[in-house]
Amino acid sequence: MSLIVHTIPAFTDNYIWLFHQPGNNRAYVVDPGDASPVIEALNRLELSLGGIIVTHHHPDHVGGIHQLLDNYQVPVYGPKGITQVTHIMKDGDSLNLAETAFDVLAVPGHTLDHLAYFTAGEPLVFCGDTLFAGGCGRLFEGTPEQMWHSLSRLAALPAETLIYCTHEYTQANLEFALAVEPENKVLQQRALQVQQERQQNQSTIPSTLTQELSSNPFLRANQPSIRKAAEEHEGRPANSDEDTFAIIRRWKDHF
């Protein structure tokens, strides 16, 4: 893959992403909730900051922007309503950064303003808190129907797409996934691998869309095995894929 993406851990379980082209020291940061580790990484890697990309307005994704702008005069790309955003992005927009064309996708559910940034050239997607490895974001502002539609948009990306989400939640997510779908052999193997990776303090991100489609229950709400589990948990028939998704999202909230 030509685009280099650096992992910057932040807080207890956040990931900030820093990307650039090989041989080019102009880098772009995604969801800088904390400025200090970003500045440290830029200095250590001898990179200059070219711009900031935001997926949504939560503090752990935007909290470091002000300090970064004190140090670097750069554009900020993101949804409307965020004070520091200089270039408002919306669904269907294109964004060219680091010699890479990104498609902007509206993916509401976790928040109403949530965006994802996909490039077919790699392919990869910076999806914030919409899709997680093995899970999905909580519904703080949107509806289950909105979130299912958003996840379905991401599910339709090329199968080899790398999923750059922003939290190390994978192990806990897969524990829940096993409660929903205990007979899923692919899921069983993935959970074991992730357990081993976390024991060695390794990052489990990025995952691939192929992995998610085969083992993430929130992308699989249209599968009979997930609907059956949802119906057994809820004690009633599930009326649709959206209803199945809503049931397992509530189930996860209280897991």
C-alpha positions, 0 to 999 in steps of 0.5 A: 500500500502506498499511503503510510498510516501511523498509529498514535495511541491516545487516552486509554483506548483511542487511536489517532491516525497520521498519514502521508505518502512515502518520501513526502513529509507532509502529513494529515491527522485524523481525529486528534482528540489530544494534541501532545502525542500528535506533536510528538509523532510529527517531531519523531517522524520528521513530518510537517502537518498539512491538515486535520480531518474530523469524523465527528464532534465528540471531545476525544476526537476534536479536543486537540485541534485548538492546540494543534492550530496554535502550532500549525496553521493548517486547514481543518476538514470535517462536518459543520457545527465544529468551531475549528472546521475551516472546510465543511465536508458533506456526503458526496464530497471529494477530498484530495490529501496526500496525493490521495482522493477521498470520498466523503460518506455521511454515516449518522447513528453514533452522532448525527454529523458523523462522516467517514473518509474512503479512498478506493486507491488503497483501499481504506476508510477512516470511519471514526466511531461508526464501525469498530473492529467486531462492533459498532458505535453506540447510538448517542444521537441517531436511530437504529435505522440510521446506523444500520443504513450507515453500516450498510454503506460501509459494508458495500465498500470493497471487501479488501478495504482496511477499517481504520476505526478509532478505539481499541474495543476489539476484544470486548466486541468479539466477546459479545459477538460470540454471545450472539453467534457462538457457532461461527468458526471464523469468529471463534478463530478471530477472537482467539487471535485478538486475545493473543494480540492483546496479551502482547499489547498489540493493536488490532486495528486496522481490520479488513472489511472481509473480517467484519462481514464474516464476524461482526454481528452488526454488519450481519444483521441481515443473516439468519443466524443473527436474526435467530439470536436476536429473536431468542434474546428479545422473545419476539420475532424481528420484523426487519434487518433494522429491527434485528440490528436494533435488538442486538445494539440494545443487547450490547448496551447491557452486555 
